């Protein structure tokens, strides 16, 4: 009361969320309205201001625990809102998104190549390299949660890109399906060339990042592990991956994984 400090609300945004999942999380915490957040992170002027070379702020909403000032009063029904209240909540959504993006630039500043030679100037890589690195980092974030594998996964995709191979990354296809994806990735999805994020059908990296990622995933994307692997598949659900240099080795690893899944399913059946 003496200092006039506002009460702050703690909210944790984990790695791997899409921008719309982040917006829903912030809305569920009572901090803003989803539609205001959507308007902010897709606004071209807002994106230019923060140096984001994509159509949304996807990938730049830094995962972290934030202390945020909640709204002064519960949101009123749209019909009952004054023009001032509408403007205030839109400003609040932009401020929250902007804080997350500022946090992204601050936490990644030391990771960009030659960042130490900039004499305190905020590190901002060239747009072309930035696009490649943040997009690859988002794929790495979705493909593995094991710290020791991040650089190796990034190396697989770097090798595939270098050879002109399709990335064939399931998480990119899922992202292109949007918020309505039901969790079941089907063959029809993999065959859909109209999906701009379908790396089974379209060469190169997808149009942009597919989630928010941590600094470790970005470090892996910037400096991938040097190796000869071109494929990887899970050894167990949610566990480590088996990396292979040839399609023959990969197919054998896939068969082993499927055999383990079937065996586990039988053991779990009453």
Long-range contacts (C-beta under 8 A, 24 or more apart in sequence): 6-69, 7-69, 7-70, 8-67, 8-68, 8-69, 9-67, 9-68, 9-69, 9-70, 10-65, 10-66, 10-67, 11-65, 11-66, 11-68, 12-64, 12-65, 12-66, 13-61, 13-62, 13-63, 13-64, 13-65, 13-66, 13-100, 13-212, 14-63, 15-63, 15-141, 15-211, 15-212, 15-213, 15-214, 15-217, 16-63, 16-141, 16-142, 16-211, 16-212, 16-213, 17-61, 17-63, 17-211, 17-212, 18-58, 18-175, 18-179, 18-210, 18-211, 18-212, 19-56, 19-57, 19-58, 19-61, 19-212, 20-179, 22-61, 22-100, 22-212, 26-96, 30-70, 30-71, 30-74, 31-68, 31-70, 31-71, 31-92, 31-96, 32-71, 32-89, 32-92, 32-93, 32-96, 33-75, 33-89, 33-93, 36-89, 36-90, 36-92, 36-93, 36-94, 37-93, 37-96, 37-97, 39-90, 39-93, 40-90, 40-93, 40-94, 40-97, 40-98, 41-97, 43-94, 46-94, 46-97, 46-98, 50-98, 50-101, 50-102, 50-105, 51-105, 51-124, 52-101, 53-127, 53-130, 53-131, 54-131, 54-207, 54-208, 54-209, 55-207, 55-208, 56-208, 57-97, 57-101, 58-138, 58-208, 58-209, 58-210, 58-211, 58-212, 59-134, 59-135, 59-137, 59-138, 59-208, 59-209, 59-210, 59-211, 59-212, 59-213, 60-100, 60-101, 60-104, 60-134, 60-209, 60-212, 61-97, 61-100, 61-101, 61-104, 61-212, 62-100, 62-101, 62-103, 62-104, 62-107, 62-212, 63-212, 63-213, 63-214, 64-100, 64-103, 64-107, 66-99, 66-100, 66-103, 68-96, 68-99, 107-215, 108-215, 108-218, 111-215, 111-218, 111-219, 111-222, 112-222, 113-222, 131-205, 131-208, 132-205, 132-221, 133-218, 133-221, 133-222, 134-208, 134-209, 134-213, 134-218, 134-221, 135-205, 135-206, 135-208, 135-209, 135-210, 136-205, 136-221, 137-209, 137-213, 137-217, 137-218, 137-220, 137-221, 137-222, 138-209, 138-210, 138-211, 138-212, 138-213, 138-217, 139-167, 139-169, 139-171, 139-172, 139-206, 139-210, 140-213, 140-217, 140-220, 140-221, 141-211, 141-212, 141-213, 141-214, 141-217, 142-169, 142-171, 142-210, 142-211, 143-169, 143-171, 144-241, 145-238, 146-240, 146-241, 147-216, 149-240, 149-241, 150-216, 150-217, 150-219, 150-220, 151-219, 151-220, 151-223, 151-224, 151-225, 152-225, 152-227, 152-229, 152-232, 152-243, 153-220, 153-232, 153-241, 154-220, 154-221, 154-224, 154-225, 155-224, 155-225, 155-226, 155-227, 155-229, 156-229, 156-230, 156-231, 156-232, 156-243, 157-224, 158-224, 159-227, 159-228, 159-229, 159-230, 160-230, 161-204, 161-205, 163-230, 164-203, 165-230, 166-199, 166-200, 166-201, 166-202, 166-203, 167-199, 167-204, 167-205, 168-199, 168-200, 169-199, 171-210, 171-211, 172-197, 172-198, 172-199, 172-206, 172-210, 173-197, 173-198, 173-199, 173-200, 174-210, 175-206, 175-210, 175-211, 176-206, 233-257, 235-260, 236-260, 237-261
